[in-house]
Amino acid sequence: MDERFTVRVASPKLRFNAAHFVAFGSDSCEPIHGHDFRVSVTIEGQLSPTGWIVDFVVLEEILHGIVADFDHALLIPEASPWVKVIKNADVIEITVGARSWRFPSQDCRFLPIPNVTAELLTQYIGMRVREQLLSRAEGREGRLTTMTVELSEAEGCTASWSCALARKPDLQDS
């Protein structure tokens, strides 16, 4: 029999309020605005001999640890060819085309992505979850097959990102 098992973590701890903007090119961006983001993660895999895929508590801790730092912050793309950022000790200056802003540096979070879209934010969160989950798997990573992260920025507006979880074998393992 071909069976699939999944677990999903989506709790009130996995919400954050953050501001962002999306750059549409070197001279255009949307206004800075905020969302009450909700994030969840689904893991697919084989059951362990004791009958579970992954510990819900561990999965929630990993995800909460990643998104908690985003709460009440401005999310800024560090890898954008269109967003120019000047970092001073206390102030961050952001410029996109003719628009520019200044923010207290403690209110800003820099993300290594080219734009803070729901899709790229979901991928960034997912890659961090994957890294931490596999480092905690302690030999069980072969049972974990697929992960899907969902990020909702508004009712009915959700982005998702999926990836394989099985580690690639080292060259020595071949």
LINFEN-V303939 format. One record per residue. N is the residue number from 1. RES is the residue in one letter. SS is DSSP state (~ for helix, > for strand, _ for the rest). OMEGA is omega in whole degrees, -180 to 180 (999 if undefined). Layout:
n->N res->RES ss->SS omega->OMEGA
n->N res->RES ss->SS omega->OMEGA
This chain:
n->1 res->M ss->_ omega->179
n->2 res->D ss->_ omega->-178
n->3 res->E ss->_ omega->173
n->4 res->R ss->_ omega->175
n->5 res->F ss->> omega->176
n->6 res->T ss->> omega->170
n->7 res->V ss->> omega->-179
n->8 res->R ss->> omega->176
n->9 res->V ss->> omega->177
n->10 res->A ss->_ omega->-175
n->11 res->S ss->_ omega->177
n->12 res->P ss->~ omega->177
n->13 res->K ss->~ omega->-174
n->14 res->L ss->~ omega->176
n->15 res->R ss->> omega->173
n->16 res->F ss->> omega->176
n->17 res->N ss->> omega->-179
n->18 res->A ss->> omega->176
n->19 res->A ss->> omega->177
n->20 res->H ss->> omega->171
n->21 res->F ss->_ omega->177
n->22 res->V ss->_ omega->176
n->23 res->A ss->> omega->-180
n->24 res->F ss->> omega->-179
n->25 res->G ss->> omega->-175
n->26 res->S ss->_ omega->-176
n->27 res->D ss->_ omega->-176
n->28 res->S ss->> omega->175
n->29 res->C ss->> omega->177
n->30 res->E ss->_ omega->178
n->31 res->P ss->_ omega->174
n->32 res->I ss->_ omega->-179
n->33 res->H ss->> omega->-177
n->34 res->G ss->> omega->178
n->35 res->H ss->> omega->168
n->36 res->D ss->> omega->-175
n->37 res->F ss->> omega->172
n->38 res->R ss->> omega->-178
n->39 res->V ss->> omega->176
n->40 res->S ss->> omega->178
n->41 res->V ss->> omega->177
n->42 res->T ss->> omega->178
n->43 res->I ss->> omega->175
n->44 res->E ss->> omega->179
n->45 res->G ss->> omega->178
n->46 res->Q ss->_ omega->176
n->47 res->L ss->_ omega->173
n->48 res->S ss->_ omega->176
n->49 res->P ss->_ omega->179
n->50 res->T ss->_ omega->171
n->51 res->G ss->_ omega->178
n->52 res->W ss->_ omega->-179
n->53 res->I ss->_ omega->-178
n->54 res->V ss->_ omega->-180
n->55 res->D ss->_ omega->179
n->56 res->F ss->~ omega->-177
n->57 res->V ss->~ omega->180
n->58 res->V ss->~ omega->-180
n->59 res->L ss->~ omega->178
n->60 res->E ss->~ omega->178
n->61 res->E ss->~ omega->-180
n->62 res->I ss->~ omega->-177
n->63 res->L ss->~ omega->179
n->64 res->H ss->~ omega->179
n->65 res->G ss->~ omega->180
n->66 res->I ss->~ omega->-172
n->67 res->V ss->~ omega->-178
n->68 res->A ss->~ omega->-179
n->69 res->D ss->~ omega->180
n->70 res->F ss->~ omega->-172
n->71 res->D ss->_ omega->179
n->72 res->H ss->_ omega->179
n->73 res->A ss->> omega->172
n->74 res->L ss->> omega->-179
n->75 res->L ss->> omega->-174
n->76 res->I ss->> omega->178
n->77 res->P ss->> omega->180
n->78 res->E ss->_ omega->-174
n->79 res->A ss->_ omega->-178
n->80 res->S ss->_ omega->174
n->81 res->P ss->_ omega->-175
n->82 res->W ss->_ omega->-176
n->83 res->V ss->_ omega->178
n->84 res->K ss->> omega->-177
n->85 res->V ss->> omega->172
n->86 res->I ss->> omega->-179
n->87 res->K ss->> omega->172
n->88 res->N ss->_ omega->-177
n->89 res->A ss->_ omega->-174
n->90 res->D ss->_ omega->-173
n->91 res->V ss->> omega->174
n->92 res->I ss->> omega->177
n->93 res->E ss->> omega->-178
n->94 res->I ss->> omega->178
n->95 res->T ss->> omega->171
n->96 res->V ss->> omega->-177
n->97 res->G ss->_ omega->-179
n->98 res->A ss->_ omega->-179
n->99 res->R ss->> omega->175
n->100 res->S ss->> omega->-178
n->101 res->W ss->> omega->173
n->102 res->R ss->> omega->-179
n->103 res->F ss->> omega->172
n->104 res->P ss->> omega->-175
n->105 res->S ss->~ omega->-179
n->106 res->Q ss->~ omega->180
n->107 res->D ss->~ omega->-175
n->108 res->C ss->> omega->174
n->109 res->R ss->> omega->-179
n->110 res->F ss->> omega->-179
n->111 res->L ss->> omega->-177
n->112 res->P ss->_ omega->-179
n->113 res->I ss->_ omega->-177
n->114 res->P ss->_ omega->-180
n->115 res->N ss->_ omega->-180
n->116 res->V ss->_ omega->172
n->117 res->T ss->_ omega->177
n->118 res->A ss->~ omega->-178
n->119 res->E ss->~ omega->-178
n->120 res->L ss->~ omega->176
n->121 res->L ss->~ omega->177
n->122 res->T ss->~ omega->178
n->123 res->Q ss->~ omega->180
n->124 res->Y ss->~ omega->178
n->125 res->I ss->~ omega->-179
n->126 res->G ss->~ omega->179
n->127 res->M ss->~ omega->178
n->128 res->R ss->~ omega->176
n->129 res->V ss->~ omega->-179
n->130 res->R ss->~ omega->-179
n->131 res->E ss->~ omega->-178
n->132 res->Q ss->~ omega->180
n->133 res->L ss->~ omega->-180
n->134 res->L ss->~ omega->178
n->135 res->S ss->~ omega->178
n->136 res->R ss->~ omega->-173
n->137 res->A ss->_ omega->175
n->138 res->E ss->_ omega->176
n->139 res->G ss->_ omega->180
n->140 res->R ss->_ omega->-174
n->141 res->E ss->~ omega->178
n->142 res->G ss->~ omega->178
n->143 res->R ss->~ omega->-178
n->144 res->L ss->> omega->-173
n->145 res->T ss->> omega->-174
n->146 res->T ss->> omega->176
n->147 res->M ss->> omega->174
n->148 res->T ss->> omega->177
n->149 res->V ss->> omega->177
n->150 res->E ss->> omega->178
n->151 res->L ss->> omega->179
n->152 res->S ss->> omega->178
n->153 res->E ss->> omega->177
n->154 res->A ss->> omega->179
n->155 res->E ss->_ omega->178
n->156 res->G ss->_ omega->-179
n->157 res->C ss->> omega->-174
n->158 res->T ss->> omega->173
n->159 res->A ss->> omega->176
n->160 res->S ss->> omega->179
n->161 res->W ss->> omega->-180
n->162 res->S ss->> omega->176
n->163 res->C ss->> omega->173
n->164 res->A ss->> omega->-180
n->165 res->L ss->_ omega->-178
n->166 res->A ss->_ omega->178
n->167 res->R ss->_ omega->174
n->168 res->K ss->_ omega->180
n->169 res->P ss->_ omega->174
n->170 res->D ss->_ omega->179
n->171 res->L ss->~ omega->-180
n->172 res->Q ss->~ omega->-178
n->173 res->D ss->~ omega->-176
n->174 res->S ss->_ omega->999
